Amino acid sequence: MSFALEQLFFLKATAFFVPVWIPPNPMFVWIPHLFGTQTSSFAWSETIETFAIAASAWIVAARIRDKEAS
């Protein structure tokens, strides 16, 4: 919990430690699993949840970038 709070309150300091080249790894985990178990509702729900979280993070990052640029 404290680690998540530190990331929230010290966003710029935390973002400094994350390299730009890191791919969205959770998507690379769930996509192969999804194709291996196409009938698994767990695999589908986790894949959709991962995509939603990744999309939300990209939207927030774009808004922060646009706000800092203006």
Biopython code that builds the backbone (N, CA, C, O; Angstrom):
import numpy as np
from Bio.PDB.StructureBuilder import StructureBuilder

atoms = [
    (1, "MET", "N", (0.815, -1.185, 0.000)),
    (1, "MET", "CA", (0.000, 0.000, 0.000)),
    (1, "MET", "C", (0.864, 1.256, 0.000)),
    (1, "MET", "O", (0.585, 2.204, -0.735)),
    (2, "SER", "N", (1.904, 1.267, 0.817)),
    (2, "SER", "CA", (2.743, 2.468, 0.880)),
    (2, "SER", "C", (3.474, 2.696, -0.438)),
    (2, "SER", "O", (3.704, 3.838, -0.837)),
    (3, "PHE", "N", (3.842, 1.599, -1.116)),
    (3, "PHE", "CA", (4.512, 1.745, -2.407)),
    (3, "PHE", "C", (3.589, 2.416, -3.419)),
    (3, "PHE", "O", (4.023, 3.286, -4.174)),
    (4, "ALA", "N", (2.328, 2.018, -3.437)),
    (4, "ALA", "CA", (1.354, 2.625, -4.357)),
    (4, "ALA", "C", (1.136, 4.090, -4.015)),
    (4, "ALA", "O", (1.003, 4.918, -4.916)),
    (5, "LEU", "N", (1.096, 4.424, -2.731)),
    (5, "LEU", "CA", (0.919, 5.819, -2.326)),
    (5, "LEU", "C", (2.122, 6.662, -2.722)),
    (5, "LEU", "O", (1.970, 7.813, -3.131)),
    (6, "GLU", "N", (3.303, 6.099, -2.603)),
    (6, "GLU", "CA", (4.510, 6.827, -3.026)),
    (6, "GLU", "C", (4.459, 7.118, -4.515)),
    (6, "GLU", "O", (4.829, 8.211, -4.945)),
    (7, "GLN", "N", (4.009, 6.162, -5.303)),
    (7, "GLN", "CA", (3.898, 6.386, -6.743)),
    (7, "GLN", "C", (2.874, 7.469, -7.048)),
    (7, "GLN", "O", (3.047, 8.246, -7.987)),
    (8, "LEU", "N", (1.821, 7.519, -6.264)),
    (8, "LEU", "CA", (0.769, 8.508, -6.484)),
    (8, "LEU", "C", (1.248, 9.916, -6.123)),
    (8, "LEU", "O", (1.052, 10.858, -6.892)),
    (9, "PHE", "N", (1.867, 10.055, -4.966)),
    (9, "PHE", "CA", (2.256, 11.380, -4.487)),
    (9, "PHE", "C", (3.561, 11.891, -5.091)),
    (9, "PHE", "O", (3.775, 13.101, -5.167)),
    (10, "PHE", "N", (4.424, 10.991, -5.517)),
    (10, "PHE", "CA", (5.703, 11.385, -6.103)),
    (10, "PHE", "C", (5.789, 10.886, -7.545)),
    (10, "PHE", "O", (6.730, 10.189, -7.925)),
    (11, "LEU", "N", (4.780, 11.262, -8.340)),
    (11, "LEU", "CA", (4.648, 10.752, -9.699)),
    (11, "LEU", "C", (5.858, 11.083, -10.572)),
    (11, "LEU", "O", (6.375, 10.204, -11.262)),
    (12, "LYS", "N", (6.310, 12.314, -10.552)),
    (12, "LYS", "CA", (7.445, 12.690, -11.404)),
    (12, "LYS", "C", (8.722, 11.969, -11.000)),
    (12, "LYS", "O", (9.490, 11.524, -11.853)),
    (13, "ALA", "N", (8.943, 11.855, -9.703)),
    (13, "ALA", "CA", (10.147, 11.152, -9.231)),
    (13, "ALA", "C", (10.086, 9.672, -9.583)),
    (13, "ALA", "O", (11.102, 9.077, -9.942)),
    (14, "THR", "N", (8.907, 9.075, -9.482)),
    (14, "THR", "CA", (8.757, 7.663, -9.820)),
    (14, "THR", "C", (8.876, 7.441, -11.320)),
    (14, "THR", "O", (9.504, 6.475, -11.754)),
    (15, "ALA", "N", (8.285, 8.316, -12.112)),
    (15, "ALA", "CA", (8.324, 8.173, -13.569)),
    (15, "ALA", "C", (9.750, 8.248, -14.102)),
    (15, "ALA", "O", (10.057, 7.668, -15.144)),
    (16, "PHE", "N", (10.612, 8.955, -13.395)),
    (16, "PHE", "CA", (12.012, 9.075, -13.812)),
    (16, "PHE", "C", (12.687, 7.708, -13.868)),
    (16, "PHE", "O", (13.572, 7.492, -14.696)),
    (17, "PHE", "N", (12.283, 6.785, -12.997)),
    (17, "PHE", "CA", (12.927, 5.474, -12.920)),
    (17, "PHE", "C", (12.394, 4.456, -13.924)),
    (17, "PHE", "O", (12.940, 3.358, -14.033)),
    (18, "VAL", "N", (11.343, 4.800, -14.653)),
    (18, "VAL", "CA", (10.747, 3.869, -15.614)),
    (18, "VAL", "C", (11.267, 4.196, -17.010)),
    (18, "VAL", "O", (10.974, 5.269, -17.536)),
    (19, "PRO", "N", (12.034, 3.293, -17.618)),
    (19, "PRO", "CA", (12.541, 3.551, -18.967)),
    (19, "PRO", "C", (11.405, 3.627, -19.990)),
    (19, "PRO", "O", (10.382, 2.958, -19.842)),
    (20, "VAL", "N", (11.590, 4.428, -21.006)),
    (20, "VAL", "CA", (10.574, 4.617, -22.042)),
    (20, "VAL", "C", (10.379, 3.348, -22.869)),
    (20, "VAL", "O", (9.282, 3.110, -23.375)),
    (21, "TRP", "N", (11.406, 2.542, -23.012)),
    (21, "TRP", "CA", (11.337, 1.392, -23.894)),
    (21, "TRP", "C", (10.596, 0.196, -23.301)),
    (21, "TRP", "O", (10.410, -0.801, -23.998)),
    (22, "ILE", "N", (10.168, 0.259, -22.042)),
    (22, "ILE", "CA", (9.486, -0.881, -21.431)),
    (22, "ILE", "C", (8.132, -1.076, -22.107)),
    (22, "ILE", "O", (7.305, -0.164, -22.122)),
    (23, "PRO", "N", (7.904, -2.267, -22.668)),
    (23, "PRO", "CA", (6.612, -2.523, -23.307)),
    (23, "PRO", "C", (5.543, -2.803, -22.254)),
    (23, "PRO", "O", (5.863, -3.069, -21.095)),
    (24, "PRO", "N", (4.276, -2.742, -22.657)),
    (24, "PRO", "CA", (3.208, -3.076, -21.715)),
    (24, "PRO", "C", (3.167, -4.582, -21.469)),
    (24, "PRO", "O", (2.356, -5.291, -22.065)),
    (25, "ASN", "N", (4.044, -5.067, -20.587)),
    (25, "ASN", "CA", (4.252, -6.497, -20.376)),
    (25, "ASN", "C", (3.005, -7.311, -20.054)),
    (25, "ASN", "O", (2.885, -8.424, -20.565)),
    (26, "PRO", "N", (2.068, -6.827, -19.239)),
    (26, "PRO", "CA", (0.903, -7.687, -18.947)),
    (26, "PRO", "C", (0.144, -8.111, -20.201)),
    (26, "PRO", "O", (-0.412, -9.208, -20.248)),
    (27, "MET", "N", (0.117, -7.258, -21.206)),
    (27, "MET", "CA", (-0.585, -7.639, -22.438)),
    (27, "MET", "C", (0.121, -8.809, -23.114)),
    (27, "MET", "O", (-0.526, -9.677, -23.701)),
    (28, "PHE", "N", (1.436, -8.830, -23.032)),
    (28, "PHE", "CA", (2.178, -9.919, -23.646)),
    (28, "PHE", "C", (2.034, -11.219, -22.857)),
    (28, "PHE", "O", (2.326, -12.296, -23.376)),
    (29, "VAL", "N", (1.595, -11.122, -21.631)),
    (29, "VAL", "CA", (1.354, -12.315, -20.827)),
    (29, "VAL", "C", (-0.014, -12.902, -21.144)),
    (29, "VAL", "O", (-0.136, -14.113, -21.325)),
    (30, "TRP", "N", (-1.044, -12.064, -21.214)),
    (30, "TRP", "CA", (-2.411, -12.566, -21.343)),
    (30, "TRP", "C", (-2.796, -12.937, -22.762)),
    (30, "TRP", "O", (-3.629, -13.824, -22.949)),
    (31, "ILE", "N", (-2.223, -12.295, -23.768)),
    (31, "ILE", "CA", (-2.623, -12.603, -25.152)),
    (31, "ILE", "C", (-2.302, -14.055, -25.524)),
    (31, "ILE", "O", (-3.182, -14.742, -26.041)),
    (32, "PRO", "N", (-1.084, -14.551, -25.286)),
    (32, "PRO", "CA", (-0.831, -15.963, -25.601)),
    (32, "PRO", "C", (-1.700, -16.910, -24.761)),
    (32, "PRO", "O", (-2.157, -17.943, -25.249)),
    (33, "HIS", "N", (-1.919, -16.547, -23.507)),
    (33, "HIS", "CA", (-2.761, -17.376, -22.648)),
    (33, "HIS", "C", (-4.187, -17.417, -23.189)),
    (33, "HIS", "O", (-4.843, -18.457, -23.144)),
    (34, "LEU", "N", (-4.651, -16.308, -23.689)),
    (34, "LEU", "CA", (-5.999, -16.236, -24.243)),
    (34, "LEU", "C", (-6.150, -17.161, -25.446)),
    (34, "LEU", "O", (-7.153, -17.866, -25.563)),
    (35, "PHE", "N", (-5.170, -17.164, -26.333)),
    (35, "PHE", "CA", (-5.251, -18.015, -27.518)),
    (35, "PHE", "C", (-5.096, -19.493, -27.172)),
    (35, "PHE", "O", (-5.598, -20.360, -27.887)),
    (36, "GLY", "N", (-4.405, -19.773, -26.078)),
    (36, "GLY", "CA", (-4.249, -21.167, -25.652)),
    (36, "GLY", "C", (-5.498, -21.725, -24.999)),
    (36, "GLY", "O", (-5.777, -22.920, -25.099)),
    (37, "THR", "N", (-6.256, -20.859, -24.327)),
    (37, "THR", "CA", (-7.474, -21.301, -23.639)),
    (37, "THR", "C", (-8.620, -20.395, -24.035)),
    (37, "THR", "O", (-9.095, -19.602, -23.222)),
    (38, "GLN", "N", (-9.064, -20.500, -25.261)),
    (38, "GLN", "CA", (-10.063, -19.582, -25.811)),
    (38, "GLN", "C", (-11.417, -19.658, -25.107)),
    (38, "GLN", "O", (-12.189, -18.701, -25.157)),
    (39, "THR", "N", (-11.709, -20.759, -24.467)),
    (39, "THR", "CA", (-13.010, -20.888, -23.809)),
    (39, "THR", "C", (-12.961, -20.487, -22.338)),
    (39, "THR", "O", (-13.984, -20.533, -21.654)),
    (40, "SER", "N", (-11.809, -20.103, -21.850)),
    (40, "SER", "CA", (-11.667, -19.742, -20.441)),
    (40, "SER", "C", (-12.181, -18.320, -20.201)),
    (40, "SER", "O", (-11.635, -17.354, -20.734)),
    (41, "SER", "N", (-13.222, -18.209, -19.403)),
    (41, "SER", "CA", (-13.747, -16.871, -19.092)),
    (41, "SER", "C", (-12.749, -16.079, -18.258)),
    (41, "SER", "O", (-12.714, -14.851, -18.336)),
    (42, "PHE", "N", (-11.940, -16.766, -17.463)),
    (42, "PHE", "CA", (-10.914, -16.090, -16.677)),
    (42, "PHE", "C", (-9.900, -15.414, -17.591)),
    (42, "PHE", "O", (-9.548, -14.256, -17.367)),
    (43, "ALA", "N", (-9.426, -16.118, -18.619)),
    (43, "ALA", "CA", (-8.453, -15.548, -19.553)),
    (43, "ALA", "C", (-9.042, -14.347, -20.280)),
    (43, "ALA", "O", (-8.362, -13.337, -20.466)),
    (44, "TRP", "N", (-10.308, -14.450, -20.693)),
    (44, "TRP", "CA", (-10.950, -13.328, -21.380)),
    (44, "TRP", "C", (-11.087, -12.119, -20.463)),
    (44, "TRP", "O", (-10.780, -10.995, -20.862)),
    (45, "SER", "N", (-11.543, -12.346, -19.244)),
    (45, "SER", "CA", (-11.755, -11.213, -18.333)),
    (45, "SER", "C", (-10.432, -10.552, -17.957)),
    (45, "SER", "O", (-10.358, -9.327, -17.868)),
    (46, "GLU", "N", (-9.393, -11.346, -17.737)),
    (46, "GLU", "CA", (-8.087, -10.767, -17.407)),
    (46, "GLU", "C", (-7.494, -10.005, -18.581)),
    (46, "GLU", "O", (-6.858, -8.969, -18.387)),
    (47, "THR", "N", (-7.693, -10.504, -19.800)),
    (47, "THR", "CA", (-7.194, -9.807, -20.981)),
    (47, "THR", "C", (-7.905, -8.466, -21.157)),
    (47, "THR", "O", (-7.265, -7.446, -21.416)),
    (48, "ILE", "N", (-9.222, -8.473, -21.016)),
    (48, "ILE", "CA", (-9.981, -7.226, -21.155)),
    (48, "ILE", "C", (-9.606, -6.238, -20.059)),
    (48, "ILE", "O", (-9.448, -5.045, -20.318)),
    (49, "GLU", "N", (-9.464, -6.734, -18.842)),
    (49, "GLU", "CA", (-9.070, -5.857, -17.730)),
    (49, "GLU", "C", (-7.682, -5.260, -17.964)),
    (49, "GLU", "O", (-7.468, -4.075, -17.708)),
    (50, "THR", "N", (-6.751, -6.061, -18.441)),
    (50, "THR", "CA", (-5.399, -5.576, -18.705)),
    (50, "THR", "C", (-5.403, -4.507, -19.786)),
    (50, "THR", "O", (-4.729, -3.486, -19.649)),
    (51, "PHE", "N", (-6.157, -4.729, -20.865)),
    (51, "PHE", "CA", (-6.250, -3.722, -21.918)),
    (51, "PHE", "C", (-6.883, -2.432, -21.401)),
    (51, "PHE", "O", (-6.448, -1.342, -21.773)),
    (52, "ALA", "N", (-7.899, -2.540, -20.552)),
    (52, "ALA", "CA", (-8.552, -1.352, -19.998)),
    (52, "ALA", "C", (-7.591, -0.564, -19.110)),
    (52, "ALA", "O", (-7.545, 0.664, -19.179)),
    (53, "ILE", "N", (-6.834, -1.260, -18.286)),
    (53, "ILE", "CA", (-5.865, -0.585, -17.417)),
    (53, "ILE", "C", (-4.772, 0.080, -18.253)),
    (53, "ILE", "O", (-4.387, 1.217, -17.983)),
    (54, "ALA", "N", (-4.274, -0.627, -19.263)),
    (54, "ALA", "CA", (-3.228, -0.057, -20.124)),
    (54, "ALA", "C", (-3.744, 1.164, -20.874)),
    (54, "ALA", "O", (-3.040, 2.169, -20.976)),
    (55, "ALA", "N", (-4.959, 1.091, -21.398)),
    (55, "ALA", "CA", (-5.538, 2.230, -22.109)),
    (55, "ALA", "C", (-5.717, 3.420, -21.178)),
    (55, "ALA", "O", (-5.457, 4.560, -21.563)),
    (56, "SER", "N", (-6.155, 3.158, -19.969)),
    (56, "SER", "CA", (-6.313, 4.235, -18.985)),
    (56, "SER", "C", (-4.975, 4.884, -18.662)),
    (56, "SER", "O", (-4.884, 6.107, -18.560)),
    (57, "ALA", "N", (-3.954, 4.081, -18.505)),
    (57, "ALA", "CA", (-2.622, 4.622, -18.210)),
    (57, "ALA", "C", (-2.108, 5.470, -19.363)),
    (57, "ALA", "O", (-1.508, 6.521, -19.139)),
    (58, "TRP", "N", (-2.337, 5.022, -20.599)),
    (58, "TRP", "CA", (-1.897, 5.811, -21.758)),
    (58, "TRP", "C", (-2.647, 7.130, -21.845)),
    (58, "TRP", "O", (-2.060, 8.155, -22.192)),
    (59, "ILE", "N", (-3.937, 7.115, -21.533)),
    (59, "ILE", "CA", (-4.721, 8.352, -21.563)),
    (59, "ILE", "C", (-4.224, 9.335, -20.512)),
    (59, "ILE", "O", (-4.050, 10.520, -20.796)),
    (60, "VAL", "N", (-3.999, 8.843, -19.306)),
    (60, "VAL", "CA", (-3.497, 9.710, -18.236)),
    (60, "VAL", "C", (-2.124, 10.263, -18.598)),
    (60, "VAL", "O", (-1.866, 11.449, -18.391)),
    (61, "ALA", "N", (-1.242, 9.428, -19.132)),
    (61, "ALA", "CA", (0.093, 9.880, -19.516)),
    (61, "ALA", "C", (0.018, 10.941, -20.611)),
    (61, "ALA", "O", (0.768, 11.916, -20.574)),
    (62, "ALA", "N", (-0.867, 10.769, -21.573)),
    (62, "ALA", "CA", (-1.014, 11.758, -22.647)),
    (62, "ALA", "C", (-1.543, 13.077, -22.104)),
    (62, "ALA", "O", (-1.106, 14.147, -22.527)),
    (63, "ARG", "N", (-2.483, 13.001, -21.167)),
    (63, "ARG", "CA", (-3.028, 14.232, -20.571)),
    (63, "ARG", "C", (-1.952, 14.968, -19.771)),
    (63, "ARG", "O", (-1.859, 16.194, -19.834)),
    (64, "ILE", "N", (-1.148, 14.226, -19.025)),
    (64, "ILE", "CA", (-0.068, 14.856, -18.259)),
    (64, "ILE", "C", (0.936, 15.494, -19.205)),
    (64, "ILE", "O", (1.380, 16.620, -18.979)),
    (65, "ARG", "N", (1.296, 14.773, -20.271)),
    (65, "ARG", "CA", (2.252, 15.300, -21.245)),
    (65, "ARG", "C", (1.723, 16.569, -21.907)),
    (65, "ARG", "O", (2.453, 17.549, -22.057)),
    (66, "ASP", "N", (0.439, 16.547, -22.305)),
    (66, "ASP", "CA", (-0.153, 17.718, -22.945)),
    (66, "ASP", "C", (-0.239, 18.903, -21.975)),
    (66, "ASP", "O", (-0.035, 20.053, -22.363)),
    (67, "LYS", "N", (-0.540, 18.607, -20.733)),
    (67, "LYS", "CA", (-0.645, 19.673, -19.738)),
    (67, "LYS", "C", (0.716, 20.312, -19.472)),
    (67, "LYS", "O", (0.818, 21.529, -19.320)),
    (68, "GLU", "N", (1.764, 19.484, -19.417)),
    (68, "GLU", "CA", (3.112, 20.016, -19.183)),
    (68, "GLU", "C", (3.634, 20.760, -20.393)),
    (68, "GLU", "O", (4.439, 21.679, -20.238)),
    (69, "ALA", "N", (3.202, 20.394, -21.607)),
    (69, "ALA", "CA", (3.668, 21.059, -22.824)),
    (69, "ALA", "C", (3.046, 22.425, -22.990)),
    (69, "ALA", "O", (3.630, 23.291, -23.641)),
    (70, "SER", "N", (1.876, 22.639, -22.418)),
    (70, "SER", "CA", (1.211, 23.944, -22.599)),
    (70, "SER", "C", (1.540, 24.928, -21.496)),
    (70, "SER", "O", (1.057, 26.060, -21.513)),
]
sb = StructureBuilder()
sb.init_structure("model")
sb.init_model(0)
sb.init_chain("A")
sb.init_seg("    ")
for serial, (resi, resn, name, xyz) in enumerate(atoms, 1):
    if name == "N":
        sb.init_residue(resn, " ", resi, " ")
    sb.init_atom(name, np.array(xyz, "f"), 0.0, 1.0, " ", f" {name:<3s}", serial, name[0])
structure = sb.get_structure()
